[in-house]
Amino acid sequence: MRKDIEDAIGYGKSICSSTLYKGALKIIESKLLPEEQAKILFSGSARYHSGKKKNSSKHPGLFVISNTRVLFASKVLFQEVAHQIPLNQIISINTTKSGLIFSKLSLETANGILEIELIPEAVNTCINIINEMTHALSNTIHVSTIQVSTTQDDPLSKIEKLAELNSKGIITNEEFEAKKKQLLGL
C-alpha cells in the first residue's frame, strides 16, 4: 500500500482493511497518480447525480481527498463504481443530516453532484481539507501564472538574453543597442 494512503486513513485501519473495502482500496490505489498525494481517506456511502439524471443507488466504499481531486470508489461483488471530482471544478459544498447517525456531504460541479454519507466528524474534516487543498491549488496556479507573465514581460530579462546573444556573436553590437533602447523605451 502507498505510504500516503496509509497516512490518509482516517478513523482506524480496521475499517479500511475489512473485506468490504479491500476492492475499493485497490481501485483508489490504481486511480491515484504517482504525483498525487492522498490527504485523507474515509469509509462511507455515495451516490452520484449526473446533470438532471437522478441515480438512486447508493454504494458503500472509500472516499479519498488528494491534493488535486476527490475520489470515491466502491467494489461490491462484481460491481465497481468510481467517481472523481477535480477540486478546481467544485462549485459548492453542502451538508445535511442523513438519518440518525450520518451526515451527507454534497459536492456540486457543473456536471453533477456527488453525495457522500459519512459520520459527522468526518464531514467537517473533509470540508476543511477540501478548502485547504483548493486554496493551495489556486495559489499554485496563481503563482505559476505570475512567474510566467513576469519573466515574459520583463525588459531586464529580455536585455540579459540579448546580451548573451551578443556575447556569443549571434547579434551585432548595433542590433543589441537598438533593441535595448526599444525595450527601455528610449
C-alpha positions in Angstrom: 0.0 0.0 0.0 1.2 3.5 -0.8 2.6 5.4 2.2 0.3 8.5 1.6 -2.8 6.2 1.6 -1.7 4.6 4.9 -1.2 8.1 6.3 -4.6 9.3 5.0 -6.7 6.6 6.6 -9.0 8.5 8.9 -10.8 6.5 11.6 -8.8 3.3 12.1 -7.2 0.8 9.8 -9.8 -1.9 10.7 -12.5 0.0 8.7 -10.4 0.0 5.5 -8.9 -3.4 5.9 -12.3 -5.1 6.2 -13.3 -7.4 3.3 -16.0 -4.8 2.2 -13.4 -2.2 1.4 -10.4 -4.1 0.0 -11.7 -3.8 -3.6 -12.4 -0.1 -3.2 -8.9 0.4 -1.8 -7.4 -1.3 -4.8 -9.4 0.9 -7.1 -8.2 4.0 -5.3 -4.6 2.9 -5.4 -4.9 2.3 -9.1 -6.5 5.6 -9.8 -4.2 7.9 -7.8 -1.4 9.3 -10.0 2.2 9.0 -8.8 2.5 12.8 -8.3 -0.9 12.9 -6.5 -0.9 12.9 -2.7 -3.7 11.3 -0.7 -4.6 13.6 2.2 -7.4 11.8 4.0 -9.4 8.6 3.5 -12.8 7.6 5.0 -15.4 4.9 4.5 -18.9 5.9 3.6 -21.7 5.5 1.1 -22.1 7.6 -2.1 -24.4 8.3 -5.0 -23.7 10.4 -8.0 -26.3 12.6 -9.8 -25.2 13.5 -13.3 -26.9 16.6 -14.6 -30.7 16.1 -14.3 -30.4 12.4 -14.1 -31.0 11.1 -10.6 -29.1 8.0 -9.6 -30.9 6.4 -6.7 -28.4 3.6 -6.0 -26.1 4.2 -3.1 -22.8 2.4 -2.9 -20.6 1.6 0.1 -17.0 2.4 -0.4 -14.0 4.6 0.3 -13.7 8.3 -0.2 -10.3 10.0 -0.6 -9.3 13.6 -0.9 -6.0 14.2 -2.6 -4.1 17.4 -3.4 -6.0 17.7 -6.7 -9.3 15.8 -6.5 -11.9 14.0 -4.6 -12.3 10.3 -5.4 -14.9 7.7 -4.4 -14.5 4.0 -5.1 -16.7 1.0 -4.4 -16.5 -2.6 -5.2 -19.2 -5.0 -4.1 -19.2 -8.5 -5.6 -18.6 -7.8 -9.3 -19.8 -4.2 -9.4 -17.1 -1.5 -9.4 -18.0 2.2 -9.1 -15.7 5.1 -9.1 -16.4 8.8 -9.2 -13.9 11.6 -9.2 -14.2 15.4 -9.0 -11.2 17.7 -9.6 -11.0 20.2 -6.7 -11.0 23.2 -9.1 -14.4 22.1 -10.5 -16.2 22.1 -7.2 -18.9 24.9 -7.3 -20.4 24.3 -3.9 -20.2 22.1 -0.8 -23.3 21.4 1.3 -24.0 19.3 4.3 -27.3 17.9 5.6 -28.3 15.4 8.3 -28.8 11.9 6.8 -30.7 9.6 9.2 -29.8 9.3 12.9 -26.1 8.8 12.7 -24.7 10.1 9.4 -24.3 13.4 7.7 -24.4 13.9 3.9 -21.6 15.8 2.2 -22.7 17.1 -1.3 -20.0 18.2 -3.7 -21.6 20.1 -6.7 -19.9 20.6 -10.1 -21.2 21.9 -13.4 -21.7 18.2 -14.4 -23.3 16.8 -11.4 -23.4 16.2 -7.6 -21.5 13.6 -5.6 -23.3 12.9 -2.3 -21.4 11.0 0.4 -22.7 9.8 3.7 -20.1 10.0 6.5 -20.0 10.3 10.2 -20.4 14.0 11.2 -16.8 14.4 12.4 -15.6 13.1 9.0 -17.8 15.6 7.1 -16.3 18.6 9.0 -12.7 17.3 8.5 -13.4 16.7 4.8 -14.7 20.2 4.2 -11.7 21.7 5.9 -9.3 19.6 3.8 -11.1 20.3 0.6 -11.0 24.0 1.3 -7.3 23.8 2.3 -6.4 21.9 -0.9 -8.5 24.1 -3.1 -6.8 27.2 -1.7 -3.3 25.6 -2.1 -4.2 24.6 -5.7 -5.4 28.1 -6.6 -2.3 29.7 -5.1 0.0 27.3 -7.1 -1.8 28.2 -10.3 -1.8 31.9 -9.5 2.0 31.9 -8.6 2.8 30.0 -11.8 0.8 32.5 -13.9 2.5 35.4 -12.3 6.0 34.0 -12.7 5.4 33.1 -16.4 4.0 36.5 -17.2 6.6 38.4 -15.3 9.5 36.7 -17.0 7.9 37.1 -20.4 7.1 40.8 -20.0 10.3 41.8 -18.0 12.5 44.0 -20.2 15.5 43.3 -18.0 15.4 39.6 -18.6 15.0 40.2 -22.4 18.0 42.6 -22.3 20.0 39.9 -20.5 19.1 37.3 -23.1 20.1 39.8 -25.9 23.4 40.5 -24.1 24.1 36.7 -24.1 23.3 36.5 -27.8 25.6 39.5 -28.4 28.4 38.0 -26.5 28.1 34.8 -28.5 28.2 36.8 -31.7 24.7 35.8 -32.8 23.6 39.5 -33.0 25.8 42.6 -33.5 26.6 45.4 -31.0 24.4 47.7 -33.1 21.4 45.3 -33.1 21.9 44.8 -29.3 21.9 48.6 -28.6 18.9 49.2 -30.8 16.8 46.5 -29.2 17.9 47.6 -25.7 16.8 51.2 -26.4 13.5 49.9 -27.7 12.9 47.7 -24.6 13.8 50.5 -22.3 11.5 52.9 -24.2 14.3 55.4 -25.0 
